[in-house]
Amino acid sequence: MMTLKTIIISCIIAFPMMSAVGQSAQHPKPSPLALIKIKYKDAYVKVTYSQPHKRGRKIFGELVPYQQVWRTGANEASELTTTRDILLNNQLLKAGTYSLFSIPDADKWTIIVNSEVGLWGAYNYNEKLDVMRFDVPVQKIENVVYEAFTMQFDQKNEMADLLLMWDDIKLTVPLKFIN
């Protein structure tokens, strides 16, 4: 018959081994979540998106088809939040949270700001909920290839550029904080 001391020691030894069996190694997500943010005075703008990676694939015109609505990232549709009204490409965007879609093409992209949020991809994209659309030219990047789809802000006081970069291209979307 086992003594109480033996039972307690057996439980102490066995418990950590049982909990380790239920855990598995965490693998990095193929398209990790990313967040960029800028602030000016008491206002901020942030963009939440997922970063697909090139992984040796041809991106534009194949993985991301030309002339089709794209979620501007991976997984959920990218979202832009602004706590104050801003000018985006010289168009007024009211404070709020919006989905950010795009229609890539070889020489220009159409950027779409849409009022519906929480969408997975662009599968249920509704053009009737577009708040604004505008075109930005594609800029070729020399001597650099972005493996991951990358967004970043380049800010100078109340002015900023939202940069979208992937593979060997870059797009620049001007942004201005307004009072």
C-alpha positions in Angstrom: 0.0 0.0 0.0 1.3 3.4 -1.0 1.9 5.9 1.7 0.6 9.5 1.5 4.2 10.7 1.1 4.7 8.5 -2.0 1.4 9.7 -3.6 2.3 13.3 -3.1 5.8 12.9 -4.5 4.4 11.0 -7.5 1.9 13.8 -8.2 4.6 16.5 -7.9 6.7 14.6 -10.5 3.9 13.6 -12.9 2.0 17.0 -13.0 4.6 19.0 -14.9 5.1 16.1 -17.4 1.3 16.0 -18.0 1.0 19.7 -18.7 4.0 19.6 -21.1 2.2 17.0 -23.2 -0.7 19.3 -23.9 1.6 22.1 -25.2 3.0 22.3 -28.7 5.6 24.5 -30.2 4.3 27.9 -31.4 5.2 28.4 -35.1 5.3 31.9 -36.6 2.3 32.9 -38.5 2.8 33.0 -42.3 1.2 36.5 -42.4 1.8 38.1 -39.0 -0.3 40.9 -37.7 1.3 44.4 -37.8 0.3 47.8 -36.5 1.7 51.2 -37.5 0.8 54.5 -35.8 1.5 58.2 -35.9 0.5 61.0 -33.6 0.2 64.7 -33.9 -0.9 66.8 -30.9 -4.0 65.0 -29.5 -4.8 62.9 -32.6 -3.5 59.7 -34.0 -3.8 57.5 -37.0 -3.1 53.8 -37.0 -3.3 51.0 -39.5 -3.7 47.4 -38.6 -2.9 44.8 -41.2 -1.4 41.4 -41.8 2.0 41.0 -43.6 2.0 38.3 -46.3 5.5 37.3 -47.5 6.9 36.9 -51.0 8.5 33.4 -50.4 9.8 33.2 -53.9 6.4 33.9 -55.5 5.5 36.4 -58.3 3.4 38.9 -56.4 1.7 41.4 -58.6 -0.4 40.1 -61.4 -0.4 36.6 -60.0 -0.6 36.1 -56.2 -2.3 39.6 -56.0 -4.2 39.8 -59.3 -4.3 43.1 -61.2 -7.7 44.9 -61.5 -9.3 43.0 -58.6 -10.2 44.3 -55.1 -7.5 43.2 -52.6 -7.7 43.4 -48.8 -4.3 45.3 -48.8 -2.6 42.6 -46.8 -3.5 39.1 -45.7 -6.2 37.6 -43.5 -8.7 40.2 -42.3 -9.1 43.4 -44.4 -6.6 46.1 -43.3 -8.1 48.7 -41.1 -7.3 52.4 -40.7 -8.4 54.3 -37.6 -8.2 58.1 -37.1 -9.2 59.8 -33.9 -9.6 63.2 -35.7 -10.6 64.3 -39.2 -7.7 64.1 -41.6 -7.0 64.7 -45.3 -6.1 61.5 -47.1 -4.8 62.3 -50.6 -6.3 65.8 -50.1 -9.8 64.3 -49.4 -11.5 64.7 -46.1 -11.8 61.6 -44.0 -13.9 61.9 -40.9 -12.6 60.4 -37.6 -13.5 56.7 -37.3 -12.3 53.2 -38.3 -12.4 52.0 -41.9 -11.4 49.1 -44.0 -8.6 49.7 -46.4 -8.8 48.0 -49.8 -6.9 48.5 -53.0 -7.1 47.6 -56.7 -3.5 47.0 -57.9 -2.4 47.5 -61.4 1.0 47.6 -63.0 1.3 51.4 -63.1 -1.2 52.6 -60.5 -3.3 51.4 -57.6 -6.8 52.5 -56.7 -6.9 53.0 -52.9 -10.3 52.4 -51.3 -11.5 53.5 -47.9 -14.6 51.6 -46.9 -16.9 52.1 -43.9 -17.5 48.4 -43.2 -15.0 46.9 -40.8 -14.3 43.4 -39.4 -14.2 41.7 -42.8 -12.2 38.6 -43.6 -10.4 39.4 -46.9 -12.3 41.1 -49.6 -14.9 38.4 -50.1 -17.8 40.4 -48.8 -16.5 43.8 -50.0 -19.4 46.2 -50.7 -18.5 49.0 -53.1 -21.7 50.9 -52.0 -19.9 51.4 -48.6 -16.9 53.1 -50.1 -16.1 56.4 -48.4 -13.5 57.4 -50.9 -11.4 56.1 -53.8 -8.3 57.6 -55.4 -5.4 56.5 -57.6 -1.7 56.5 -56.6 1.2 55.8 -59.0 3.4 52.7 -58.6 7.0 53.6 -57.9 9.7 51.0 -58.7 12.3 50.5 -55.9 15.8 50.0 -57.0 18.2 47.6 -55.3 15.7 46.6 -52.6 13.1 43.8 -52.4 10.6 43.8 -49.6 10.0 40.1 -48.6 7.1 41.1 -46.4 4.3 43.4 -47.3 5.1 46.5 -45.3 3.3 49.7 -44.4 5.0 52.5 -42.6 4.4 56.2 -42.0 6.9 58.9 -42.9 5.9 61.9 -40.8 6.9 65.5 -40.7 4.7 67.4 -38.2 1.1 67.5 -39.4 2.0 65.9 -42.7 2.8 62.3 -43.3 3.0 59.8 -46.1 1.5 56.3 -45.7 4.0 54.0 -47.6 2.9 50.6 -48.9 5.9 48.5 -50.0 6.2 44.9 -51.2 8.5 43.1 -53.6 10.1 45.9 -55.7 7.3 48.5 -55.6 6.2 51.4 -53.3 3.1 53.5 -53.1 2.8 56.8 -51.3 -0.5 58.1 -49.9 -0.3 61.7 -48.5 -2.0 62.3 -45.2 -2.5 65.6 -43.3 -3.8 66.1 -39.7 -6.3 69.0 -39.7 -7.6 71.1 -36.8 
